[in-house]
Amino acid sequence: MSLRGTKIFPCERCGKCCRRVGEVFFARHLARPDGVCKFLDEETNLCTIYETRPIFCRVDEFYEKNLSHEMSREEFYRINKELCKKFRAESPR
């Protein structure tokens, strides 16, 4: 899948990254004791605070504010998509 020219991260809304938020040091406050984000609706895999979610969860805004001077958007998306693929392969939920 080519991400060249994409301006919005193509999230598949699988919820895999939300189920691992407890593994991220600066996002642990968002996690329940099992590591799953406390704002994830596990029935739909959707965020219950989507419009007000933290910048950590806003892929494009996070990139613009924190990483745009270090790497291209295409590279950032590629890295994120690789992690998505890895998370989906590791977890049956």
ChimeraX commands (.cxc) that place a marker at each C-alpha (Angstrom):
marker #1 position 0.00,0.00,0.00 radius 0.5
marker #1 position 1.50,3.30,-1.07 radius 0.5
marker #1 position 1.04,6.18,1.33 radius 0.5
marker #1 position 2.66,8.76,-0.94 radius 0.5
marker #1 position 0.62,11.95,-1.00 radius 0.5
marker #1 position -1.66,10.84,1.83 radius 0.5
marker #1 position -2.48,13.65,4.26 radius 0.5
marker #1 position -4.65,11.71,6.71 radius 0.5
marker #1 position -3.34,8.56,8.37 radius 0.5
marker #1 position -5.30,5.56,7.01 radius 0.5
marker #1 position -6.37,4.06,10.32 radius 0.5
marker #1 position -8.27,0.79,9.96 radius 0.5
marker #1 position -9.98,1.23,13.35 radius 0.5
marker #1 position -9.02,-2.24,14.54 radius 0.5
marker #1 position -8.33,-1.03,18.11 radius 0.5
marker #1 position -5.02,-2.90,18.36 radius 0.5
marker #1 position -2.97,0.17,19.33 radius 0.5
marker #1 position -5.65,1.19,21.85 radius 0.5
marker #1 position -5.33,-2.22,23.47 radius 0.5
marker #1 position -1.60,-1.58,24.08 radius 0.5
marker #1 position -1.63,1.99,25.34 radius 0.5
marker #1 position -0.45,0.84,28.76 radius 0.5
marker #1 position 2.89,-0.13,27.19 radius 0.5
marker #1 position 3.64,3.49,26.28 radius 0.5
marker #1 position 5.31,5.33,29.16 radius 0.5
marker #1 position 3.77,8.74,28.54 radius 0.5
marker #1 position 0.29,7.30,27.85 radius 0.5
marker #1 position -0.03,4.89,30.78 radius 0.5
marker #1 position -2.47,7.25,32.50 radius 0.5
marker #1 position -4.96,6.38,29.74 radius 0.5
marker #1 position -4.80,2.65,30.45 radius 0.5
marker #1 position -6.88,0.37,32.59 radius 0.5
marker #1 position -4.94,-2.17,34.70 radius 0.5
marker #1 position -4.96,-4.59,31.73 radius 0.5
marker #1 position -3.20,-2.02,29.50 radius 0.5
marker #1 position -6.21,-1.30,27.30 radius 0.5
marker #1 position -7.16,2.35,26.88 radius 0.5
marker #1 position -9.97,3.20,29.26 radius 0.5
marker #1 position -11.70,5.12,26.45 radius 0.5
marker #1 position -11.84,2.22,23.97 radius 0.5
marker #1 position -15.31,0.80,23.33 radius 0.5
marker #1 position -14.32,-2.85,22.94 radius 0.5
marker #1 position -17.57,-3.72,21.16 radius 0.5
marker #1 position -16.97,-1.29,18.28 radius 0.5
marker #1 position -13.19,-0.67,18.58 radius 0.5
marker #1 position -13.99,3.05,18.54 radius 0.5
marker #1 position -12.81,5.78,20.88 radius 0.5
marker #1 position -15.46,7.10,23.23 radius 0.5
marker #1 position -13.69,10.49,23.43 radius 0.5
marker #1 position -12.64,10.68,19.79 radius 0.5
marker #1 position -13.23,14.43,19.36 radius 0.5
marker #1 position -11.23,15.26,22.51 radius 0.5
marker #1 position -8.68,12.43,22.49 radius 0.5
marker #1 position -5.09,13.28,23.49 radius 0.5
marker #1 position -2.59,14.40,20.85 radius 0.5
marker #1 position -0.79,11.06,21.32 radius 0.5
marker #1 position -3.83,9.46,19.68 radius 0.5
marker #1 position -4.06,12.01,16.86 radius 0.5
marker #1 position -1.57,10.56,14.42 radius 0.5
marker #1 position -1.49,13.48,12.00 radius 0.5
marker #1 position -1.47,16.22,14.62 radius 0.5
marker #1 position 1.20,14.36,16.62 radius 0.5
marker #1 position 3.35,14.14,13.48 radius 0.5
marker #1 position 2.94,17.84,12.66 radius 0.5
marker #1 position 3.78,19.05,16.16 radius 0.5
marker #1 position 6.51,16.59,17.09 radius 0.5
marker #1 position 8.12,14.82,14.16 radius 0.5
marker #1 position 7.67,16.78,10.94 radius 0.5
marker #1 position 11.15,18.26,11.31 radius 0.5
marker #1 position 12.70,14.80,11.77 radius 0.5
marker #1 position 11.09,12.65,9.05 radius 0.5
marker #1 position 8.71,12.79,6.16 radius 0.5
marker #1 position 5.01,12.15,6.64 radius 0.5
marker #1 position 5.31,9.16,4.32 radius 0.5
marker #1 position 8.07,7.65,6.52 radius 0.5
marker #1 position 6.05,8.28,9.69 radius 0.5
marker #1 position 2.99,6.62,8.13 radius 0.5
marker #1 position 5.08,3.67,6.95 radius 0.5
marker #1 position 6.44,3.10,10.47 radius 0.5
marker #1 position 2.95,3.34,11.95 radius 0.5
marker #1 position 1.49,0.94,9.37 radius 0.5
marker #1 position 4.27,-1.57,10.12 radius 0.5
marker #1 position 3.37,-1.40,13.82 radius 0.5
marker #1 position -0.32,-1.83,12.96 radius 0.5
marker #1 position 0.49,-4.94,10.97 radius 0.5
marker #1 position 2.65,-6.31,13.81 radius 0.5
marker #1 position -0.03,-5.65,16.45 radius 0.5
marker #1 position -2.74,-7.33,14.35 radius 0.5
marker #1 position -0.52,-10.38,13.84 radius 0.5
marker #1 position 0.26,-10.69,17.57 radius 0.5
marker #1 position -3.20,-10.29,19.03 radius 0.5
marker #1 position -6.28,-12.38,18.26 radius 0.5
marker #1 position -8.71,-9.78,19.72 radius 0.5
marker link #1:1,2 radius 0.2
marker link #1:2,3 radius 0.2
marker link #1:3,4 radius 0.2
marker link #1:4,5 radius 0.2
marker link #1:5,6 radius 0.2
marker link #1:6,7 radius 0.2
marker link #1:7,8 radius 0.2
marker link #1:8,9 radius 0.2
marker link #1:9,10 radius 0.2
marker link #1:10,11 radius 0.2
marker link #1:11,12 radius 0.2
marker link #1:12,13 radius 0.2
marker link #1:13,14 radius 0.2
marker link #1:14,15 radius 0.2
marker link #1:15,16 radius 0.2
marker link #1:16,17 radius 0.2
marker link #1:17,18 radius 0.2
marker link #1:18,19 radius 0.2
marker link #1:19,20 radius 0.2
marker link #1:20,21 radius 0.2
marker link #1:21,22 radius 0.2
marker link #1:22,23 radius 0.2
marker link #1:23,24 radius 0.2
marker link #1:24,25 radius 0.2
marker link #1:25,26 radius 0.2
marker link #1:26,27 radius 0.2
marker link #1:27,28 radius 0.2
marker link #1:28,29 radius 0.2
marker link #1:29,30 radius 0.2
marker link #1:30,31 radius 0.2
marker link #1:31,32 radius 0.2
marker link #1:32,33 radius 0.2
marker link #1:33,34 radius 0.2
marker link #1:34,35 radius 0.2
marker link #1:35,36 radius 0.2
marker link #1:36,37 radius 0.2
marker link #1:37,38 radius 0.2
marker link #1:38,39 radius 0.2
marker link #1:39,40 radius 0.2
marker link #1:40,41 radius 0.2
marker link #1:41,42 radius 0.2
marker link #1:42,43 radius 0.2
marker link #1:43,44 radius 0.2
marker link #1:44,45 radius 0.2
marker link #1:45,46 radius 0.2
marker link #1:46,47 radius 0.2
marker link #1:47,48 radius 0.2
marker link #1:48,49 radius 0.2
marker link #1:49,50 radius 0.2
marker link #1:50,51 radius 0.2
marker link #1:51,52 radius 0.2
marker link #1:52,53 radius 0.2
marker link #1:53,54 radius 0.2
marker link #1:54,55 radius 0.2
marker link #1:55,56 radius 0.2
marker link #1:56,57 radius 0.2
marker link #1:57,58 radius 0.2
marker link #1:58,59 radius 0.2
marker link #1:59,60 radius 0.2
marker link #1:60,61 radius 0.2
marker link #1:61,62 radius 0.2
marker link #1:62,63 radius 0.2
marker link #1:63,64 radius 0.2
marker link #1:64,65 radius 0.2
marker link #1:65,66 radius 0.2
marker link #1:66,67 radius 0.2
marker link #1:67,68 radius 0.2
marker link #1:68,69 radius 0.2
marker link #1:69,70 radius 0.2
marker link #1:70,71 radius 0.2
marker link #1:71,72 radius 0.2
marker link #1:72,73 radius 0.2
marker link #1:73,74 radius 0.2
marker link #1:74,75 radius 0.2
marker link #1:75,76 radius 0.2
marker link #1:76,77 radius 0.2
marker link #1:77,78 radius 0.2
marker link #1:78,79 radius 0.2
marker link #1:79,80 radius 0.2
marker link #1:80,81 radius 0.2
marker link #1:81,82 radius 0.2
marker link #1:82,83 radius 0.2
marker link #1:83,84 radius 0.2
marker link #1:84,85 radius 0.2
marker link #1:85,86 radius 0.2
marker link #1:86,87 radius 0.2
marker link #1:87,88 radius 0.2
marker link #1:88,89 radius 0.2
marker link #1:89,90 radius 0.2
marker link #1:90,91 radius 0.2
marker link #1:91,92 radius 0.2
marker link #1:92,93 radius 0.2
view
